[in-house]
Amino acid sequence: MKIKDYNFAGKKAIVRVDFNVPLKEGKITDDTRIRGAVPTLKLILDEGGALIIMSHMGKPKGKVKPELSLGQIKDAVAAALGVPEVKFAPDCAKAQEAAAALKPGEVLLLENLRYYPEEEGKPVGIDKEDPAYEEAKKAMKASQKEFAKTLASYADCYVMDAFGTAHRKHASTAVIADYFDADNKMLGLLMEKEVAAVDAVLGNIKRPFVAIMGGSKVSSKIGIIENLLGKADKLILCGGMTYTFAKAHGGEIGQSIVEMDKLDVALNVEKLAAEKGVELVMAPDAVCCDNLDFATMTIKPNSKIEVYPSNAIPAGMEGLDAGPEAQKKFAEAIKGAKTILWNGPAGVFECDEFTAGSKAIGDAIAAATAEGAFSLIGGGDSVACCTKFGLTDKVSYISTGGGALLEAIEGKVLPGVAAIQGE
């Protein structure tokens, strides 16, 4: 079922959104996630439906924590939707009466789903090494189904619109779909866009396809890198992982971050790229510093900032950004691309002295997008780069899901999508 084909008139829709917004003293500091869900929620209201909204907030791990209550954001949700009131159910598993009383055009927000351990479906208070763990896990899975069944009982249809949690098989993101037939469960507008964006990058590739993978560790991205080596024409590897590759060839990297137990993995990536005919692009030089305070992201007084070859960094210096030659090399590699994927910065962009590498990538992506390329930006740091450099409206699509996007790129099936599409 497609959401635009469904008749919501007189129906109650339970919608899984991602309202895990940052709060400071009970006030929302960034409402991006709420704004992202508004098109789906307003569509249902405009068509005469009633809304039951559910989400998690933070990691209460099955305990009630007032500082993580969704009650703090109900007025902000009402303002975003343009409705006079959003009703609130203080217990998401005991909202039958509140849901039954809902009239068309009304909105009910359920309390934090993760106040119940059944949402995540993991046993609480028992170690994985405990002999009784497997039995506890089975019991929790049965409880998770009952929890999902309760949530489903509130509504006539289910809408999944939380891409950020689509990689989790939680009660509200996947299991609940079992209690609705195919005609009464669907992806929301935000989810549809996310799935289409991933498909444009991985399933409907226009070439040349350039993928940019940044970040500090090879180990956290190896599955993604291996999957992309079967699809991309060029793969730019940047950020902290640069120095693991340099070290694998016997280079000197000073104090730069390195995974000494992953040197063979780095060499294997290079071998695989050669076998598959993928051009592997890495930074030949680095902007280095001898005294960055990572806690405050500021350079300490009397510190040195110098450029060195990535494989010849002196002792005491740390590579923190792609150097001038690397910036040119990255921009040249991106030029002319028709499909672009960017995940992970080229340096410690949070500190202004080390933004040039990431900005060079962002600017090159924006230029290629202006020439007709499809560009997908995903992962919190890459999105933050686009925001910092004023590029959010100069790329094709910015994904709301960090972990979900990475697992999709890695080729994994997302439970939140499969539960709707029956994959």
C-alpha positions as CSV (number, residue, x, y, z in Angstrom):
1,M,0.0,0.0,0.0
2,K,1.2,3.5,-0.8
3,I,0.3,6.2,1.6
4,K,-1.0,8.5,-1.1
5,D,-3.4,5.8,-2.3
6,Y,-4.9,5.1,1.2
7,N,-8.2,6.5,2.3
8,F,-7.6,7.8,5.9
9,A,-11.1,9.3,6.2
10,G,-12.6,8.2,9.5
11,K,-9.6,5.9,10.2
12,K,-7.2,5.9,13.1
13,A,-3.6,5.7,12.0
14,I,-0.7,4.8,14.3
15,V,2.5,6.3,13.0
16,R,6.0,5.4,14.1
17,V,8.1,8.6,13.9
18,D,11.5,9.6,15.1
19,F,11.0,12.3,17.7
20,N,14.2,11.5,19.5
21,V,15.0,15.3,19.5
22,P,17.8,16.9,21.6
23,L,16.5,18.7,24.7
24,K,18.1,21.3,27.0
25,E,16.2,22.0,30.2
26,G,13.1,20.5,28.6
27,K,13.3,22.7,25.5
28,I,13.9,21.4,22.0
29,T,17.3,22.6,20.6
30,D,16.8,21.1,17.1
31,D,13.4,20.2,15.7
32,T,14.6,18.8,12.4
33,R,13.2,15.4,13.1
34,I,9.7,16.8,14.0
35,R,9.7,18.9,10.8
36,G,10.7,15.8,8.8
37,A,7.6,13.9,10.0
38,V,5.1,16.7,9.4
39,P,4.2,16.0,5.8
40,T,3.1,12.4,6.6
41,L,1.2,13.5,9.7
42,K,-0.5,16.4,8.0
43,L,-1.5,14.2,5.1
44,I,-3.4,11.9,7.4
45,L,-5.1,14.8,9.3
46,D,-6.0,16.6,6.1
47,E,-7.7,13.5,4.7
48,G,-9.9,13.2,7.8
49,G,-7.9,10.7,9.8
50,A,-7.1,10.6,13.5
51,L,-3.4,10.4,14.5
52,I,-1.7,8.2,17.1
53,I,2.0,9.1,17.2
54,M,4.6,6.9,18.8
55,S,8.4,7.3,19.2
56,H,11.3,6.7,21.5
57,M,13.5,9.2,23.2
58,G,17.0,8.5,24.4
59,K,18.0,5.2,26.0
60,P,15.9,4.7,29.2
61,K,16.6,0.9,28.9
62,G,13.1,-0.1,30.1
63,K,12.9,2.3,33.0
64,V,10.7,5.4,33.4
65,K,12.9,8.5,33.3
66,P,11.1,11.8,33.4
67,E,13.9,13.7,31.6
68,L,13.2,11.4,28.6
69,S,9.4,11.9,28.6
70,L,7.8,12.8,25.2
71,G,5.3,14.9,27.2
72,Q,7.9,17.6,27.1
73,I,7.4,18.0,23.3
74,K,3.7,17.7,22.8
75,D,3.1,21.5,22.5
76,A,5.9,21.7,19.9
77,V,4.3,18.9,18.0
78,A,0.9,20.7,18.1
79,A,2.6,23.9,16.8
80,A,4.3,22.0,14.0
81,L,1.1,20.3,12.9
82,G,-1.0,23.5,13.3
83,V,-3.5,21.9,15.6
84,P,-4.9,23.4,18.8
85,E,-3.9,20.4,21.0
86,V,-2.0,17.2,21.0
87,K,-3.4,14.8,23.6
88,F,-0.9,12.8,25.6
89,A,-1.0,9.2,26.8
90,P,1.4,8.9,29.9
91,D,1.7,5.1,29.4
92,C,2.1,3.9,25.8
93,A,0.9,0.4,26.7
94,K,-2.3,1.6,28.4
95,A,-3.7,4.0,25.9
96,Q,-6.8,2.0,24.8
97,E,-9.3,4.5,26.2
98,A,-7.5,7.6,24.9
99,A,-7.2,6.0,21.4
100,A,-10.8,4.9,21.3
101,A,-12.0,8.4,22.1
102,L,-10.0,10.0,19.3
103,K,-12.1,11.8,16.6
104,P,-11.0,12.7,13.1
105,G,-8.5,15.5,13.1
106,E,-7.4,14.8,16.6
107,V,-3.9,13.8,17.7
108,L,-2.6,11.5,20.5
109,L,1.1,11.3,21.4
110,L,2.1,8.1,23.2
111,E,4.7,8.2,26.0
112,N,8.3,7.0,25.3
113,L,8.1,3.5,23.9
114,R,11.5,2.5,25.4
115,Y,10.1,2.9,28.9
116,Y,9.1,-0.7,28.2
117,P,12.0,-3.2,27.5
118,E,9.6,-5.0,25.2
119,E,10.1,-2.3,22.7
120,E,13.7,-3.2,22.0
121,G,13.0,-6.9,22.8
122,K,16.2,-7.4,24.8
123,P,16.3,-9.1,28.2
124,V,17.1,-6.7,31.0
125,G,19.3,-7.4,34.1
126,I,20.8,-10.6,32.8
127,D,24.2,-11.0,31.2
128,K,24.6,-12.7,27.8
129,E,27.1,-15.2,29.3
130,D,24.5,-16.3,31.9
131,P,23.1,-19.8,31.1
132,A,19.6,-18.5,31.6
133,Y,20.1,-15.8,28.9
134,E,18.7,-17.7,26.0
135,E,15.5,-18.6,27.9
136,A,15.1,-15.0,29.0
137,K,15.6,-13.9,25.3
138,K,12.8,-16.2,24.2
139,A,10.4,-15.0,26.9
140,M,11.2,-11.4,26.0
141,K,10.5,-12.0,22.3
142,A,7.1,-13.4,23.3
143,S,6.5,-10.3,25.4
144,Q,7.6,-8.1,22.5
145,K,4.9,-9.6,20.3
146,E,2.2,-8.9,23.0
147,F,3.5,-5.3,23.3
148,A,3.4,-4.8,19.6
149,K,-0.2,-6.3,19.5
150,T,-1.3,-3.8,22.1
151,L,0.1,-0.9,20.1
152,A,-1.6,-2.2,17.0
153,S,-5.0,-2.5,18.7
154,Y,-5.2,1.3,19.0
155,A,-5.6,1.9,15.2
156,D,-7.0,0.8,11.9
157,C,-3.7,1.2,10.0
158,Y,0.0,1.5,10.6
159,V,2.5,3.9,9.0
160,M,6.2,3.5,9.4
161,D,8.0,6.8,9.0
162,A,11.1,6.5,11.2
163,F,14.0,5.7,8.9
164,G,16.5,6.4,11.7
165,T,15.3,3.3,13.5
166,A,14.4,1.2,10.4
167,H,17.4,-1.0,11.0
168,R,16.1,-2.2,14.3
169,K,13.6,-5.0,14.7
170,H,11.7,-3.3,17.5
171,A,8.1,-3.7,18.5
172,S,7.0,-0.4,17.0
173,T,9.3,-0.4,13.9
174,A,8.7,-4.0,12.6
175,V,6.9,-6.4,14.8
176,I,3.7,-4.3,14.9
177,A,3.3,-4.7,11.1
178,D,2.4,-8.4,11.6
179,Y,-0.9,-7.3,13.1
180,F,-2.0,-5.4,10.0
181,D,-2.8,-6.8,6.6
182,A,-1.0,-5.6,3.5
183,D,-3.7,-3.0,2.6
184,N,-3.4,-1.3,6.0
185,K,0.3,-0.9,6.5
186,M,2.6,1.5,4.6
187,L,5.7,3.6,4.5
188,G,5.3,7.3,5.3
189,L,6.4,10.0,3.0
190,L,9.8,10.5,4.7
191,M,10.5,6.7,4.5
192,E,9.5,6.6,0.9
193,K,12.0,9.3,0.1
194,E,14.7,7.6,2.1
195,V,14.2,4.2,0.4
196,A,14.1,5.9,-3.1
197,A,17.3,7.8,-2.3
198,V,19.1,4.6,-1.3
199,D,17.8,2.9,-4.4
200,A,19.0,5.7,-6.6
201,V,22.5,5.2,-5.2
202,L,22.6,1.5,-5.1
203,G,19.9,0.1,-7.3
204,N,19.6,2.6,-10.1
205,I,23.1,3.8,-10.5
206,K,23.9,6.5,-13.1
207,R,27.7,6.4,-13.8
208,P,30.3,7.4,-13.0
209,F,29.4,6.6,-9.3
210,V,31.7,8.2,-6.7
211,A,31.5,7.1,-3.1
212,I,33.2,9.0,-0.3
213,M,33.8,7.2,3.0
214,G,35.3,9.1,5.9
215,G,35.6,8.7,9.6
216,S,38.2,7.5,12.0
217,K,38.1,3.7,11.7
218,V,38.4,1.2,8.8
219,S,36.8,-1.4,11.1
220,S,33.5,0.4,11.4
221,K,33.1,0.9,7.7
222,I,34.6,-2.3,6.2
223,G,31.3,-4.0,5.4
224,I,30.1,-0.8,3.6
225,I,33.5,-0.4,1.8
226,E,33.4,-4.0,0.6
227,N,29.8,-3.6,-0.7
228,L,30.7,-0.4,-2.5
229,L,33.7,-1.9,-4.2
230,G,31.2,-4.0,-6.1
231,K,29.3,-0.9,-7.2
232,A,31.4,2.3,-7.3
233,D,33.6,3.5,-10.1
234,K,35.7,5.6,-7.6
235,L,36.0,5.3,-3.9
236,I,37.5,8.1,-1.9
237,L,38.7,7.0,1.6
238,C,39.5,9.9,3.9
239,G,39.5,10.9,7.6
240,G,41.3,9.0,10.3
241,M,41.3,5.8,8.4
242,T,43.9,7.4,6.0
243,Y,46.6,6.7,8.6
244,T,45.8,3.0,8.9
245,F,46.3,2.6,5.2
246,A,49.6,4.7,5.4
247,K,50.8,2.5,8.3
248,A,50.0,-0.7,6.4
249,H,52.6,0.4,3.8
250,G,55.2,1.1,6.5
251,G,54.6,4.9,6.6
252,E,55.3,7.2,9.5
253,I,52.1,8.7,10.9
254,G,53.3,10.4,14.1
255,Q,50.5,10.5,16.7
256,S,47.7,10.0,14.1
257,I,44.9,7.6,14.9
258,V,45.5,4.1,13.7
259,E,44.1,0.6,14.0
260,M,47.2,-1.6,14.2
261,D,45.2,-4.7,14.1
262,K,43.5,-3.7,10.8
263,L,46.6,-3.2,8.6
264,D,45.8,-6.4,6.8
265,V,42.2,-5.3,6.3
266,A,43.5,-2.0,4.7
267,L,45.8,-3.9,2.3
268,N,42.9,-6.3,1.4
269,V,40.7,-3.3,0.5
270,E,43.4,-2.1,-1.9
271,K,43.7,-5.6,-3.4
272,L,39.9,-5.9,-3.8
273,A,39.6,-2.5,-5.4
274,A,42.3,-3.4,-8.0
275,E,40.6,-6.7,-8.7
276,K,37.2,-5.0,-9.3
277,G,38.7,-2.1,-11.3
278,V,37.6,0.5,-8.8
279,E,39.8,3.7,-8.5
280,L,40.8,4.0,-4.9
281,V,41.5,7.7,-4.0
282,M,43.3,8.6,-0.8
283,A,45.0,11.7,0.7
284,P,48.6,12.1,-0.3
285,D,49.1,14.8,2.4
286,A,47.7,15.8,5.7
287,V,47.2,18.9,7.8
288,C,48.8,18.1,11.1
289,C,48.9,19.6,14.6
290,D,50.8,18.8,17.8
291,N,48.3,20.0,20.4
292,L,44.6,19.8,19.7
293,D,42.3,19.7,22.7
294,F,39.6,17.3,21.6
295,A,37.4,18.1,24.6
296,T,36.9,21.7,23.5
297,M,37.9,21.3,19.9
298,T,40.4,24.1,20.2
299,I,44.1,24.4,19.5
300,K,46.2,25.0,22.6
301,P,48.5,28.0,22.7
302,N,51.9,27.8,20.9
303,S,50.7,24.8,18.9
304,K,52.1,24.1,15.4
305,I,49.9,23.4,12.3
306,E,51.9,22.0,9.4
307,V,51.3,20.0,6.2
308,Y,53.2,16.7,5.7
309,P,52.9,13.7,3.4
310,S,50.3,11.3,4.9
311,N,53.0,8.6,5.2
312,A,55.8,10.9,6.6
313,I,54.3,12.6,9.6
314,P,56.9,13.4,12.3
315,A,56.7,12.1,15.9
316,G,54.5,14.3,18.0
317,M,52.3,15.6,15.1
318,E,48.8,14.2,14.4
319,G,47.0,14.2,11.0
320,L,43.7,16.0,11.5
321,D,42.6,17.0,8.0
322,A,43.2,16.2,4.3
323,G,46.0,18.4,3.0
324,P,45.9,20.9,0.0
325,E,47.0,18.2,-2.5
326,A,44.4,15.8,-1.2
327,Q,41.7,18.5,-1.4
328,K,42.5,19.0,-5.1
329,K,42.6,15.2,-5.7
330,F,39.2,14.7,-4.1
331,A,37.6,17.5,-6.0
332,E,39.0,16.2,-9.3
333,A,37.7,12.7,-8.5
334,I,34.2,13.9,-7.8
335,K,34.1,16.2,-10.9
336,G,31.9,14.7,-13.6
337,A,30.2,12.1,-11.3
338,K,26.5,11.3,-11.9
339,T,25.9,9.5,-8.7
340,I,27.6,10.5,-5.4
341,L,27.4,9.0,-1.9
342,W,29.1,10.8,1.0
343,N,29.4,9.4,4.5
344,G,32.0,10.7,7.0
345,P,34.2,13.8,7.1
346,A,37.7,14.2,5.8
347,G,39.0,15.6,9.1
348,V,38.2,17.1,12.5
349,F,35.7,19.6,11.0
350,E,34.4,20.6,14.4
351,C,37.6,22.7,14.7
352,D,37.7,25.5,12.2
353,E,41.4,25.0,11.4
354,F,40.6,21.5,10.1
355,T,37.5,22.0,7.9
356,A,39.2,22.5,4.5
357,G,39.2,18.8,3.5
358,S,35.6,18.3,4.2
359,K,34.6,21.6,2.7
360,A,36.5,20.7,-0.5
361,I,34.5,17.5,-0.8
362,G,31.2,19.3,0.0
363,D,31.9,22.0,-2.6
364,A,32.8,19.5,-5.2
365,I,29.6,17.5,-4.5
366,A,27.5,20.7,-4.8
367,A,29.1,21.6,-8.1
368,A,28.5,18.1,-9.5
369,T,24.9,18.2,-8.2
370,A,24.4,21.5,-10.1
371,E,25.6,19.7,-13.2
372,G,22.9,17.0,-12.8
373,A,24.4,14.4,-10.4
374,F,22.3,12.7,-7.8
375,S,24.0,13.2,-4.4
376,L,23.1,11.4,-1.2
377,I,24.6,12.6,2.1
378,G,24.2,10.5,5.2
379,G,25.5,10.1,8.7
380,G,25.5,12.7,11.4
381,D,28.9,14.2,10.7
382,S,28.5,14.5,7.0
383,V,25.1,16.2,7.5
384,A,26.7,18.5,10.1
385,C,29.4,19.4,7.5
386,C,26.7,20.3,4.9
387,T,25.0,22.5,7.5
388,K,28.2,24.1,8.6
389,F,29.2,24.9,5.0
390,G,25.7,26.0,3.9
391,L,25.3,23.2,1.4
392,T,22.1,21.6,2.6
393,D,20.1,23.0,-0.4
394,K,22.9,22.3,-2.9
395,V,22.8,18.5,-2.7
396,S,20.1,16.1,-3.8
397,Y,19.2,14.4,-0.6
398,I,20.2,14.4,3.1
399,S,19.3,11.2,4.9
400,T,17.8,11.3,8.4
401,G,19.1,7.9,9.3
402,G,22.7,7.2,10.3
403,G,22.8,3.6,11.3
404,A,19.9,2.7,9.0
405,L,21.5,4.3,6.0
406,L,24.9,2.6,6.6
407,E,23.2,-0.8,6.9
408,A,21.3,-0.2,3.7
409,I,24.5,0.8,1.9
410,E,26.1,-2.4,3.3
411,G,23.4,-4.3,1.5
412,K,21.5,-5.4,4.6
413,V,17.7,-5.7,4.7
414,L,16.2,-3.1,7.0
415,P,13.5,-4.8,9.2
416,G,11.4,-1.6,9.2
417,V,11.2,-1.6,5.5
418,A,10.9,-5.4,5.1
419,A,7.9,-5.4,7.5
420,I,6.0,-3.2,5.1
421,Q,7.2,-4.4,1.8
422,G,7.2,-8.1,2.8
423,E,10.8,-8.7,1.7
